[in-house]
């Protein structure tokens, strides 16, 4: 489990590097990705786990973006990578290629449910933070005196 967690953290960081994400955002991105993956593992990798982990990742990305005064997608695109059910998609295609349509249908429907849960959770996180405004820092020279 430790190897999976470290891998998820490095996956987020390296994906951010691949997308030329600013270096000062990589630590936050990798920690958010790690937290989401830990929650996903703790909830036993179910559809609910996809939803809860993606909601946490979305909320943390929104919060971090507001605090650091950056865009949310800067953090979100890389931080959500450990939760993307790529293995499920791969297995679905492999079962279909091997004419095991029952298993392909079962795996594919579970994968699509996970993808839908992620999409719904990220949408909810965005909607929640459209109503939240953090205090604006005013660092004008006239107010520092």
N, C-alpha and C positions, 0 to 999 in steps of 0.2 A: 504494500500500500504506500509506503514511503517513496518507492521508485515512481509509482504512478503520480503521486503528488508533485514530486520534483519535476517529472516530465511535463506535467501540465503547466507548471510555472515557467519552465524554459520554453515550452511551445508558445506560450503567450508572448514572451520576450522576443524570441527569434522571429515570430510572425510579425511583430511590430518592427523589428529591424529590417525584415524583408520589405515591408511597406514604407520604409524610410520614416518611421515615426521618430519624433524628436527624442534624443537620449534621456532627457530629464523626465519623460513620461513612462519610460520602460519599466521602472521599478514599480510604479503604481499599477500599471497594466498587468504585470506578472503576478503581483500580490492579489489583485482582484480576480484574475483567472484562477489562481490557486484556491482562494476562498470559495469560489463557485464550485470548483471540482471537488473540494472536500465535502461540501454540503451534498453534492450529487452522490458521492460515495456513501455518505452517512444515511441517505434516504434510499439506499439499495437500488439505484439506477433505474427507477421506475419513471413513468410519465410524470407523476407528481414531482419526482426528483428533478427532472428536466425543468419543470415549471418553477419550482422553488429556487433552484440554483440560478436559473436565468433571471429571475426576478431580483435576486440578490446582486447578481453581476450588473444588471441594468441600473438598479438603485445606487450601487457603489460608483459606477461610472458617471452617472448623473451628478452625484454629490461631489466626486473628485473633480469633474469638469467645472463645476460651479466654483469650487474653492480655488482651483488653479487658474480659473478664467481661460479655459480652453473649450474646444468643442467636444461634445460627448462621444461622437463617433471616433475621435482620435483614440480614446481608451477602449471603446466598446468593440470595435472590429477585432482587435487582437485578444481582448480578455474573454470573448465568448468562444474562441476557437477550441479550448478543451472540452466544451460541451457539445459541439457539433457531432451528430451521430453518423460519422463517415463510415465506420465499420458496419453499421446496420445497412447502409446503402450498398456497400460492397457485397455483403453476404446476400442481400436480396437479389442482386444481379447474378451472383454465383449460383444460387439455388435455381433461379430461372434458367440459366444457361445449362444446368445439369438436369433440366426437366422435372425438378422437384417443386412443383407449383404450389402445393399446400404450404410447404415451409417458406417459400418465397413470399406468399401472401401474408403469412403470419409475421414474418420478419419485416416485410415492407410496411404493413399497417402499424406495427409498433414503432418503426422508425419515423413514419409520417406523423404519428401522434406525438412523438418527441419533438419533431421539428415544429409542429403546431403549438405545442406547449411553450417552446422557446420564443416563438414569434409573439404569442399572446402575452407572455411575461414581460418581454421587452417593450411592447406597446403600453402595458400598464405602467411600467416604470417611467416611461416618457410622459404619459398623461399625468401621473402624480407630480412630476417635477415641472410641468408647465404652470402649475399653480403656486409653486414655491419660488420665492425670490429671496436671495441672500442680500444682506446689507451691502451697498456699494461702497468701496473704499474711495475716499476722496483725498488724493495726495497732492492737491494743488499747493504751490508754494505759499499762497496767501493764507492758507489755513494751518500751516505748520507753525506759525509764530505764536 
